[in-house]
Amino acid sequence: GVNGTDPVTLTKQSAAKAWINFSGTGTVSTRDSFNLSSLVDNGTGNYSQNYASNMSANDYSVVTAVGQTSPFPIAQAYLAGVTTNRVTLNTAQPGNADFDLGLVTSTSFGDLA
């Protein structure tokens, strides 16, 4: 709220509706998140982020970023699927082979159901 104490609502179109920061290596673990009920490791470099409150349609925006220092300092993330209740993304090393990365972030913008 404007006064800094009232509850914050997610109805403004410019507000992020969900976000996550997680480690995708070893046992996948969430560092911090908002509006996500679970993170699923689907296999090497493939993760599903399940929303606690669903999006209203499948046409929302997802922004991802990844970090990796070794063995490949250049890495990428790409969307494997977007539905009203989840985002599935892949992380990859150069040459596009899926690869588990130590720092993965994702933020979703759109309208909640």
N, C-alpha and C positions, 0 to 999 in steps of 0.2 A: 504494500500500500504506500501511498504518498507519504504518510506520516512515519513510515519505517516500522510500524508495529502491527498494522492490520495484515490479514492473510493476503498472500499474493495469488492472483488468478492467472490462468494460462490462456485467457481468451483473446489477448492481443495477437494479431497476426504476425508481428515481428518477433515475438518471444520464441526461444527454443522450446520445443515441446518434449524433447528427450535428449540426453547426452550420456556418454560413457567414456571412461579412460580405463584401459585394462592391459594386462600383460597376456600376450598370446603364446608364451613359451612355457614348456613344462606343464604343470597343472594351471590351466587358465584361471586368472583371478582378476576380479574387478577392483580397481583402486578407488574409484568413486563413480557415482552415476546418479541420474535423475530420471524418473518415470520409466524405469526398466524393472521388470519383475525377475528376469533371469538372463544369463549369458550362457550359451551352449557352444561347446567345442565340437564341431561336426567332423573334424579331421584336420589334417595338415593345412594350415592357413585358411580355414573356413570356419566362420563363427556366425551364430544367430543371436540377435539381441531382441528379446521379447518385451513388448511394451506392457506396462501396468495399466495405462489408459490408452486405448487404441486411437489411431488416426482415423479421420472421417473417410478418406479415400486413399487409393494407391498412388496418387500423383503429387506427393509431397517431396521436399528436397532433403537430401542427406549429404552432409559434408564429412569427409573422412581425412584423417592424417595419420601417418605412421612414422616411427623412428626406429633406426637400427644403426648400430655402430660396427658390428662385426658378425659374420664375415663379409656382409655386403652393405656398405654404407648407403647405397641407394636402394630404396624399397618403394613399394606402391601398394595401394589398396584399391579395390574395385568392387562395385556392388554386384552381388550374385542374385539378389531378389529383394523386392520391396512389396510388402503387403500391409494391410491396415493394422496388423498385430505384430509385425516383426520386420527387421532388416537383416538380411543375410549378406555378409561381405567376405571377401577373400583378401589375403595379403600375399604379396609375391616378391620374389627377388628378381634381379635383372634376368631377362630371358623369359619372364612370365611364369616360371615354375612356382607353384604355391609353396609358401614358406612361413613358418611360425615366427612372429616378430615380437620383440619385447615391449614395444609401446604402440598401442593402437587407440585412436580416439575417433568418435563418431558423434555427430550432432544432427538432430532431425528438426526441420522447420515445416510447418503446415498447420492444418486445423485438426483439433481433436474431435472424436465422434461425439 
